[in-house]
Amino acid sequence: MRFPFLSLLASLALCAPAPAQTPSPTTSAGSPNAGSKISAEKQEILWQKMVTAIERVDRDLSGVMAVGVLDLTSGRQYLLHGDEILPQASSIKIAVLAELYHQEQQAQQGTSGKQRLNDLYTVRGEDLVPDSDIMLGLTPGVTRLTNRDLATMMVAVSDNSATNALIERLGMENVNATLRSLGLHDTLLRRKMMDIKAAQQGRENVSTPREMMTLLAEIYRHKLFDKALTDDFFKVLSFGSSSGNAKDSKFVPVIPEGVVIADKPGELEAVRTDSGIIFTSNRPFVLSVMTAYLRDEHEGDKAIGEVARAAFEYFDVIGRASDYGRVISPRSSR
């Protein structure tokens, strides 16, 4: 039996960027020389300009903004209100996706009772909630999907029913236990998607820029699963960024086409967020931007985009320039 929605999943996979490569971060600057000294001095000037631009956005925003930027090559980071605990909306789905790949790794290593990427799920009526563009069109009790299919829908179109099905299968406590194992105690999955009653009781899904940045960096460094799974994780996390920005990424509109962006934005009343890795040529970086208490949610979208632009312009130019500042290599493409 064939299902029309499978063609959508196939098209998402075909139009998605190639798996993001995850080279090992540089841990040594090598022997000092005149060129590297000049480069370091110029990079510091550019870094401070990036910081100034981000802080200008913060000053002009009517609400609260928190930011984390991490250079995956040098390890240098910038935090603005980096430990503020804020609602994540759909950005918490990064943690759910991470747990799916973590359990796949555990299963490959022989641990029983763990979910696999290719394990099958039959759609259940009790899993269906609003804001589920694909799942609401499927037939309960008949349509079957793999966990990876659910993950694709969760990321590419932010399907909340697919997310809830994954949370049920993976276990909410398992998601939180994995986060704790990484030392992330302020990142919490407390409720399923669209659970208004839980939200009214204060059970919000939360994180901080520092912790979301750390989670993505640890995955990038293969701390949760091996390189093959890491590459596929970032491939899935990049779904929806092309072909009209179906995921409504706050980063995509300000980043040149052809740059791989693996992120998950989030939206709630008075809240806008986005966290991910931007695979800038030779200089990938983590970016996490969270806004809350917004009078105008469009202002939050714009602010996140301006922060992303400032960060991208820094990493793009230092990734492509010589020690003396001449840009000698083109941007990477999909």
Contacts in CASP RR format, 6 or more apart in sequence:
PFRMAT RR
TARGET T0000
AUTHOR 0000-0000-0000
METHOD contacts of the structure
MODEL  1
MRFPFLSLLASLALCAPAPAQTPSPTTSAGSPNAGSKISAEKQEILWQKM
VTAIERVDRDLSGVMAVGVLDLTSGRQYLLHGDEILPQASSIKIAVLAEL
YHQEQQAQQGTSGKQRLNDLYTVRGEDLVPDSDIMLGLTPGVTRLTNRDL
ATMMVAVSDNSATNALIERLGMENVNATLRSLGLHDTLLRRKMMDIKAAQ
QGRENVSTPREMMTLLAEIYRHKLFDKALTDDFFKVLSFGSSSGNAKDSK
FVPVIPEGVVIADKPGELEAVRTDSGIIFTSNRPFVLSVMTAYLRDEHEG
DKAIGEVARAAFEYFDVIGRASDYGRVISPRSSR
1 142 0 8 1.000
3 138 0 8 1.000
3 143 0 8 1.000
5 134 0 8 1.000
5 137 0 8 1.000
5 138 0 8 1.000
5 143 0 8 1.000
8 134 0 8 1.000
9 149 0 8 1.000
9 152 0 8 1.000
9 153 0 8 1.000
11 243 0 8 1.000
12 152 0 8 1.000
12 156 0 8 1.000
12 239 0 8 1.000
12 240 0 8 1.000
12 243 0 8 1.000
13 152 0 8 1.000
13 239 0 8 1.000
15 242 0 8 1.000
15 243 0 8 1.000
16 235 0 8 1.000
16 238 0 8 1.000
16 239 0 8 1.000
16 240 0 8 1.000
16 241 0 8 1.000
16 242 0 8 1.000
17 235 0 8 1.000
17 238 0 8 1.000
17 241 0 8 1.000
17 242 0 8 1.000
17 258 0 8 1.000
17 260 0 8 1.000
17 334 0 8 1.000
18 235 0 8 1.000
18 260 0 8 1.000
18 334 0 8 1.000
19 231 0 8 1.000
19 232 0 8 1.000
19 234 0 8 1.000
19 235 0 8 1.000
20 231 0 8 1.000
20 234 0 8 1.000
20 235 0 8 1.000
20 238 0 8 1.000
20 260 0 8 1.000
20 262 0 8 1.000
20 277 0 8 1.000
20 279 0 8 1.000
20 284 0 8 1.000
21 231 0 8 1.000
21 279 0 8 1.000
22 220 0 8 1.000
22 222 0 8 1.000
22 227 0 8 1.000
22 230 0 8 1.000
22 231 0 8 1.000
22 234 0 8 1.000
24 221 0 8 1.000
25 72 0 8 1.000
25 73 0 8 1.000
25 75 0 8 1.000
25 220 0 8 1.000
25 221 0 8 1.000
26 73 0 8 1.000
26 74 0 8 1.000
29 36 0 8 1.000
30 36 0 8 1.000
35 323 0 8 1.000
35 324 0 8 1.000
36 323 0 8 1.000
38 323 0 8 1.000
38 324 0 8 1.000
39 322 0 8 1.000
39 323 0 8 1.000
39 324 0 8 1.000
39 325 0 8 1.000
42 325 0 8 1.000
43 318 0 8 1.000
46 314 0 8 1.000
46 317 0 8 1.000
46 318 0 8 1.000
47 76 0 8 1.000
47 78 0 8 1.000
47 314 0 8 1.000
49 314 0 8 1.000
50 69 0 8 1.000
50 78 0 8 1.000
50 310 0 8 1.000
50 311 0 8 1.000
50 313 0 8 1.000
50 314 0 8 1.000
51 78 0 8 1.000
53 306 0 8 1.000
53 310 0 8 1.000
54 67 0 8 1.000
54 69 0 8 1.000
54 78 0 8 1.000
54 80 0 8 1.000
54 307 0 8 1.000
54 310 0 8 1.000
54 311 0 8 1.000
55 80 0 8 1.000
57 65 0 8 1.000
57 303 0 8 1.000
57 306 0 8 1.000
57 307 0 8 1.000
57 310 0 8 1.000
58 65 0 8 1.000
58 67 0 8 1.000
58 80 0 8 1.000
58 303 0 8 1.000
60 303 0 8 1.000
61 291 0 8 1.000
61 294 0 8 1.000
61 299 0 8 1.000
61 300 0 8 1.000
61 303 0 8 1.000
62 294 0 8 1.000
62 295 0 8 1.000
62 296 0 8 1.000
62 299 0 8 1.000
63 291 0 8 1.000
63 292 0 8 1.000
63 293 0 8 1.000
63 294 0 8 1.000
63 295 0 8 1.000
64 81 0 8 1.000
64 84 0 8 1.000
64 86 0 8 1.000
64 291 0 8 1.000
64 292 0 8 1.000
64 293 0 8 1.000
65 80 0 8 1.000
65 81 0 8 1.000
65 289 0 8 1.000
65 290 0 8 1.000
65 291 0 8 1.000
65 300 0 8 1.000
65 303 0 8 1.000
65 307 0 8 1.000
66 80 0 8 1.000
66 81 0 8 1.000
66 82 0 8 1.000
66 84 0 8 1.000
66 86 0 8 1.000
66 208 0 8 1.000
66 209 0 8 1.000
66 289 0 8 1.000
66 290 0 8 1.000
66 291 0 8 1.000
67 78 0 8 1.000
67 79 0 8 1.000
67 80 0 8 1.000
67 81 0 8 1.000
67 82 0 8 1.000
67 209 0 8 1.000
67 287 0 8 1.000
67 288 0 8 1.000
67 289 0 8 1.000
67 290 0 8 1.000
67 307 0 8 1.000
68 77 0 8 1.000
68 78 0 8 1.000
68 79 0 8 1.000
68 80 0 8 1.000
68 82 0 8 1.000
68 209 0 8 1.000
68 210 0 8 1.000
68 213 0 8 1.000
68 286 0 8 1.000
68 287 0 8 1.000
68 288 0 8 1.000
68 289 0 8 1.000
69 77 0 8 1.000
69 78 0 8 1.000
69 79 0 8 1.000
69 213 0 8 1.000
69 285 0 8 1.000
69 286 0 8 1.000
69 287 0 8 1.000
69 288 0 8 1.000
69 311 0 8 1.000
70 76 0 8 1.000
70 77 0 8 1.000
70 213 0 8 1.000
70 217 0 8 1.000
70 285 0 8 1.000
70 286 0 8 1.000
71 77 0 8 1.000
71 283 0 8 1.000
71 285 0 8 1.000
71 315 0 8 1.000
72 217 0 8 1.000
72 220 0 8 1.000
72 277 0 8 1.000
72 283 0 8 1.000
72 284 0 8 1.000
72 285 0 8 1.000
72 286 0 8 1.000
73 282 0 8 1.000
73 283 0 8 1.000
73 284 0 8 1.000
77 213 0 8 1.000
79 209 0 8 1.000
79 210 0 8 1.000
80 209 0 8 1.000
81 209 0 8 1.000
82 208 0 8 1.000
82 209 0 8 1.000
82 210 0 8 1.000
83 186 0 8 1.000
83 208 0 8 1.000
83 209 0 8 1.000
83 210 0 8 1.000
84 208 0 8 1.000
84 209 0 8 1.000
84 290 0 8 1.000
85 186 0 8 1.000
85 206 0 8 1.000
85 207 0 8 1.000
85 208 0 8 1.000
86 206 0 8 1.000
86 207 0 8 1.000
86 208 0 8 1.000
86 271 0 8 1.000
86 273 0 8 1.000
86 290 0 8 1.000
86 291 0 8 1.000
86 292 0 8 1.000
87 204 0 8 1.000
87 205 0 8 1.000
87 206 0 8 1.000
87 268 0 8 1.000
87 271 0 8 1.000
87 273 0 8 1.000
87 292 0 8 1.000
88 205 0 8 1.000
88 206 0 8 1.000
88 207 0 8 1.000
88 212 0 8 1.000
88 266 0 8 1.000
88 273 0 8 1.000
88 290 0 8 1.000
89 205 0 8 1.000
89 265 0 8 1.000
89 266 0 8 1.000
89 267 0 8 1.000
89 268 0 8 1.000
89 271 0 8 1.000
89 272 0 8 1.000
89 273 0 8 1.000
90 158 0 8 1.000
90 163 0 8 1.000
90 193 0 8 1.000
90 264 0 8 1.000
90 265 0 8 1.000
90 266 0 8 1.000
90 267 0 8 1.000
91 207 0 8 1.000
91 212 0 8 1.000
91 264 0 8 1.000
91 265 0 8 1.000
91 266 0 8 1.000
91 273 0 8 1.000
91 274 0 8 1.000
91 275 0 8 1.000
91 290 0 8 1.000
92 187 0 8 1.000
92 189 0 8 1.000
92 205 0 8 1.000
92 206 0 8 1.000
92 207 0 8 1.000
93 154 0 8 1.000
93 155 0 8 1.000
93 158 0 8 1.000
93 163 0 8 1.000
93 264 0 8 1.000
94 212 0 8 1.000
94 215 0 8 1.000
94 216 0 8 1.000
94 237 0 8 1.000
94 264 0 8 1.000
94 275 0 8 1.000
94 276 0 8 1.000
95 175 0 8 1.000
95 178 0 8 1.000
95 179 0 8 1.000
95 187 0 8 1.000
95 189 0 8 1.000
95 207 0 8 1.000
95 215 0 8 1.000
96 154 0 8 1.000
96 163 0 8 1.000
96 166 0 8 1.000
96 167 0 8 1.000
96 170 0 8 1.000
96 175 0 8 1.000
96 189 0 8 1.000
97 151 0 8 1.000
97 154 0 8 1.000
97 155 0 8 1.000
97 233 0 8 1.000
97 236 0 8 1.000
97 237 0 8 1.000
97 264 0 8 1.000
98 175 0 8 1.000
98 178 0 8 1.000
98 215 0 8 1.000
98 219 0 8 1.000
98 224 0 8 1.000
98 233 0 8 1.000
99 170 0 8 1.000
99 171 0 8 1.000
99 174 0 8 1.000
99 175 0 8 1.000
99 178 0 8 1.000
100 115 0 8 1.000
100 117 0 8 1.000
100 147 0 8 1.000
100 148 0 8 1.000
100 151 0 8 1.000
100 166 0 8 1.000
100 170 0 8 1.000
101 117 0 8 1.000
101 224 0 8 1.000
101 225 0 8 1.000
101 229 0 8 1.000
101 230 0 8 1.000
101 232 0 8 1.000
101 233 0 8 1.000
102 178 0 8 1.000
102 224 0 8 1.000
102 225 0 8 1.000
103 114 0 8 1.000
103 115 0 8 1.000
103 116 0 8 1.000
103 170 0 8 1.000
103 174 0 8 1.000
104 114 0 8 1.000
104 115 0 8 1.000
104 116 0 8 1.000
104 117 0 8 1.000
104 225 0 8 1.000
104 229 0 8 1.000
105 224 0 8 1.000
105 225 0 8 1.000
105 226 0 8 1.000
105 229 0 8 1.000
106 114 0 8 1.000
107 113 0 8 1.000
107 114 0 8 1.000
107 115 0 8 1.000
107 116 0 8 1.000
115 147 0 8 1.000
115 169 0 8 1.000
115 170 0 8 1.000
116 147 0 8 1.000
117 146 0 8 1.000
117 147 0 8 1.000
117 148 0 8 1.000
117 151 0 8 1.000
117 232 0 8 1.000
118 146 0 8 1.000
118 147 0 8 1.000
118 148 0 8 1.000
119 146 0 8 1.000
119 147 0 8 1.000
119 169 0 8 1.000
120 144 0 8 1.000
120 145 0 8 1.000
120 146 0 8 1.000
121 144 0 8 1.000
121 145 0 8 1.000
121 146 0 8 1.000
121 147 0 8 1.000
121 150 0 8 1.000
121 165 0 8 1.000
121 169 0 8 1.000
122 141 0 8 1.000
122 142 0 8 1.000
122 143 0 8 1.000
122 144 0 8 1.000
123 135 0 8 1.000
123 138 0 8 1.000
123 139 0 8 1.000
123 140 0 8 1.000
123 141 0 8 1.000
123 142 0 8 1.000
123 143 0 8 1.000
123 144 0 8 1.000
123 145 0 8 1.000
123 165 0 8 1.000
124 140 0 8 1.000
124 141 0 8 1.000
124 165 0 8 1.000
125 140 0 8 1.000
125 141 0 8 1.000
127 135 0 8 1.000
127 161 0 8 1.000
127 164 0 8 1.000
127 165 0 8 1.000
127 168 0 8 1.000
128 135 0 8 1.000
128 136 0 8 1.000
128 140 0 8 1.000
128 161 0 8 1.000
129 160 0 8 1.000
129 161 0 8 1.000
129 164 0 8 1.000
129 192 0 8 1.000
129 193 0 8 1.000
129 194 0 8 1.000
130 160 0 8 1.000
130 194 0 8 1.000
131 158 0 8 1.000
131 159 0 8 1.000
131 160 0 8 1.000
131 193 0 8 1.000
131 194 0 8 1.000
132 159 0 8 1.000
132 160 0 8 1.000
132 161 0 8 1.000
132 162 0 8 1.000
133 157 0 8 1.000
133 159 0 8 1.000
134 153 0 8 1.000
134 157 0 8 1.000
134 159 0 8 1.000
134 162 0 8 1.000
135 153 0 8 1.000
135 159 0 8 1.000
135 161 0 8 1.000
135 162 0 8 1.000
135 165 0 8 1.000
136 161 0 8 1.000
147 166 0 8 1.000
147 169 0 8 1.000
148 236 0 8 1.000
149 162 0 8 1.000
150 162 0 8 1.000
150 163 0 8 1.000
150 165 0 8 1.000
150 166 0 8 1.000
151 162 0 8 1.000
151 166 0 8 1.000
151 236 0 8 1.000
152 236 0 8 1.000
152 239 0 8 1.000
153 159 0 8 1.000
153 162 0 8 1.000
154 162 0 8 1.000
154 163 0 8 1.000
154 166 0 8 1.000
155 236 0 8 1.000
155 237 0 8 1.000
155 239 0 8 1.000
155 240 0 8 1.000
155 247 0 8 1.000
155 264 0 8 1.000
156 239 0 8 1.000
156 240 0 8 1.000
156 246 0 8 1.000
156 247 0 8 1.000
157 240 0 8 1.000
157 246 0 8 1.000
157 247 0 8 1.000
158 247 0 8 1.000
158 248 0 8 1.000
158 264 0 8 1.000
158 266 0 8 1.000
160 193 0 8 1.000
160 194 0 8 1.000
161 193 0 8 1.000
163 192 0 8 1.000
163 193 0 8 1.000
164 192 0 8 1.000
164 193 0 8 1.000
164 194 0 8 1.000
167 175 0 8 1.000
167 189 0 8 1.000
167 192 0 8 1.000
168 192 0 8 1.000
172 189 0 8 1.000
172 190 0 8 1.000
172 192 0 8 1.000
175 189 0 8 1.000
176 188 0 8 1.000
176 189 0 8 1.000
178 224 0 8 1.000
179 185 0 8 1.000
179 187 0 8 1.000
179 188 0 8 1.000
179 189 0 8 1.000
179 211 0 8 1.000
179 215 0 8 1.000
182 214 0 8 1.000
182 215 0 8 1.000
182 218 0 8 1.000
182 223 0 8 1.000
182 224 0 8 1.000
183 214 0 8 1.000
184 207 0 8 1.000
184 211 0 8 1.000
184 214 0 8 1.000
184 215 0 8 1.000
186 206 0 8 1.000
186 207 0 8 1.000
186 208 0 8 1.000
186 211 0 8 1.000
187 206 0 8 1.000
187 207 0 8 1.000
187 208 0 8 1.000
187 211 0 8 1.000
187 212 0 8 1.000
187 215 0 8 1.000
188 205 0 8 1.000
188 206 0 8 1.000
188 207 0 8 1.000
189 205 0 8 1.000
190 198 0 8 1.000
190 202 0 8 1.000
190 203 0 8 1.000
190 204 0 8 1.000
190 205 0 8 1.000
190 206 0 8 1.000
191 198 0 8 1.000
191 199 0 8 1.000
191 203 0 8 1.000
191 204 0 8 1.000
191 205 0 8 1.000
192 198 0 8 1.000
195 203 0 8 1.000
207 290 0 8 1.000
208 290 0 8 1.000
209 275 0 8 1.000
209 288 0 8 1.000
209 289 0 8 1.000
209 290 0 8 1.000
212 275 0 8 1.000
212 276 0 8 1.000
212 288 0 8 1.000
213 275 0 8 1.000
213 286 0 8 1.000
213 287 0 8 1.000
213 288 0 8 1.000
216 275 0 8 1.000
216 276 0 8 1.000
216 277 0 8 1.000
216 286 0 8 1.000
216 288 0 8 1.000
217 286 0 8 1.000
218 224 0 8 1.000
219 225 0 8 1.000
219 230 0 8 1.000
219 233 0 8 1.000
219 234 0 8 1.000
220 230 0 8 1.000
220 234 0 8 1.000
220 277 0 8 1.000
220 284 0 8 1.000
220 286 0 8 1.000
222 230 0 8 1.000
224 230 0 8 1.000
225 233 0 8 1.000
234 262 0 8 1.000
234 277 0 8 1.000
235 262 0 8 1.000
237 262 0 8 1.000
237 263 0 8 1.000
237 264 0 8 1.000
237 276 0 8 1.000
237 277 0 8 1.000
238 260 0 8 1.000
238 261 0 8 1.000
238 262 0 8 1.000
238 263 0 8 1.000
239 247 0 8 1.000
240 246 0 8 1.000
240 247 0 8 1.000
240 249 0 8 1.000
241 247 0 8 1.000
241 249 0 8 1.000
241 252 0 8 1.000
241 260 0 8 1.000
241 261 0 8 1.000
241 262 0 8 1.000
241 263 0 8 1.000
242 334 0 8 1.000
245 252 0 8 1.000
245 253 0 8 1.000
247 263 0 8 1.000
247 264 0 8 1.000
247 265 0 8 1.000
248 265 0 8 1.000
248 267 0 8 1.000
249 261 0 8 1.000
249 263 0 8 1.000
249 265 0 8 1.000
249 274 0 8 1.000
250 265 0 8 1.000
250 272 0 8 1.000
250 274 0 8 1.000
250 289 0 8 1.000
250 301 0 8 1.000
250 304 0 8 1.000
250 305 0 8 1.000
250 308 0 8 1.000
251 261 0 8 1.000
251 263 0 8 1.000
251 265 0 8 1.000
251 274 0 8 1.000
251 276 0 8 1.000
251 278 0 8 1.000
251 287 0 8 1.000
251 304 0 8 1.000
251 305 0 8 1.000
251 308 0 8 1.000
252 261 0 8 1.000
253 305 0 8 1.000
254 305 0 8 1.000
254 306 0 8 1.000
254 308 0 8 1.000
254 309 0 8 1.000
254 312 0 8 1.000
255 261 0 8 1.000
255 278 0 8 1.000
255 308 0 8 1.000
255 309 0 8 1.000
255 312 0 8 1.000
256 331 0 8 1.000
258 331 0 8 1.000
258 332 0 8 1.000
258 333 0 8 1.000
258 334 0 8 1.000
259 278 0 8 1.000
259 279 0 8 1.000
259 280 0 8 1.000
259 281 0 8 1.000
259 312 0 8 1.000
259 331 0 8 1.000
259 332 0 8 1.000
260 278 0 8 1.000
260 279 0 8 1.000
260 332 0 8 1.000
260 334 0 8 1.000
261 276 0 8 1.000
261 277 0 8 1.000
261 278 0 8 1.000
261 279 0 8 1.000
262 276 0 8 1.000
262 277 0 8 1.000
262 278 0 8 1.000
262 279 0 8 1.000
263 274 0 8 1.000
263 275 0 8 1.000
263 276 0 8 1.000
263 277 0 8 1.000
263 278 0 8 1.000
263 287 0 8 1.000
264 274 0 8 1.000
264 275 0 8 1.000
264 276 0 8 1.000
265 272 0 8 1.000
265 273 0 8 1.000
265 274 0 8 1.000
266 272 0 8 1.000
266 273 0 8 1.000
266 274 0 8 1.000
267 273 0 8 1.000
267 297 0 8 1.000
269 297 0 8 1.000
270 292 0 8 1.000
270 293 0 8 1.000
270 294 0 8 1.000
270 295 0 8 1.000
270 297 0 8 1.000
271 290 0 8 1.000
271 291 0 8 1.000
271 292 0 8 1.000
271 294 0 8 1.000
271 297 0 8 1.000
272 291 0 8 1.000
272 294 0 8 1.000
272 297 0 8 1.000
272 300 0 8 1.000
272 301 0 8 1.000
272 303 0 8 1.000
272 304 0 8 1.000
273 289 0 8 1.000
273 290 0 8 1.000
273 291 0 8 1.000
273 304 0 8 1.000
274 287 0 8 1.000
274 288 0 8 1.000
274 289 0 8 1.000
274 304 0 8 1.000
274 308 0 8 1.000
275 286 0 8 1.000
275 287 0 8 1.000
275 288 0 8 1.000
275 289 0 8 1.000
275 290 0 8 1.000
276 286 0 8 1.000
276 287 0 8 1.000
276 288 0 8 1.000
277 284 0 8 1.000
277 285 0 8 1.000
277 286 0 8 1.000
277 287 0 8 1.000
278 284 0 8 1.000
278 285 0 8 1.000
278 287 0 8 1.000
278 308 0 8 1.000
278 311 0 8 1.000
278 312 0 8 1.000
278 315 0 8 1.000
279 332 0 8 1.000
280 312 0 8 1.000
280 315 0 8 1.000
280 316 0 8 1.000
280 319 0 8 1.000
280 331 0 8 1.000
280 332 0 8 1.000
281 316 0 8 1.000
281 319 0 8 1.000
281 320 0 8 1.000
281 329 0 8 1.000
281 330 0 8 1.000
281 331 0 8 1.000
281 332 0 8 1.000
282 319 0 8 1.000
282 320 0 8 1.000
282 329 0 8 1.000
282 332 0 8 1.000
283 315 0 8 1.000
283 316 0 8 1.000
283 318 0 8 1.000
283 319 0 8 1.000
284 315 0 8 1.000
285 311 0 8 1.000
285 315 0 8 1.000
287 307 0 8 1.000
287 308 0 8 1.000
287 311 0 8 1.000
289 303 0 8 1.000
289 304 0 8 1.000
289 305 0 8 1.000
289 307 0 8 1.000
289 308 0 8 1.000
291 300 0 8 1.000
291 303 0 8 1.000
291 304 0 8 1.000
294 300 0 8 1.000
316 331 0 8 1.000
317 325 0 8 1.000
317 327 0 8 1.000
319 329 0 8 1.000
320 327 0 8 1.000
320 328 0 8 1.000
320 329 0 8 1.000
320 330 0 8 1.000
320 331 0 8 1.000
321 327 0 8 1.000
321 328 0 8 1.000
322 328 0 8 1.000
END
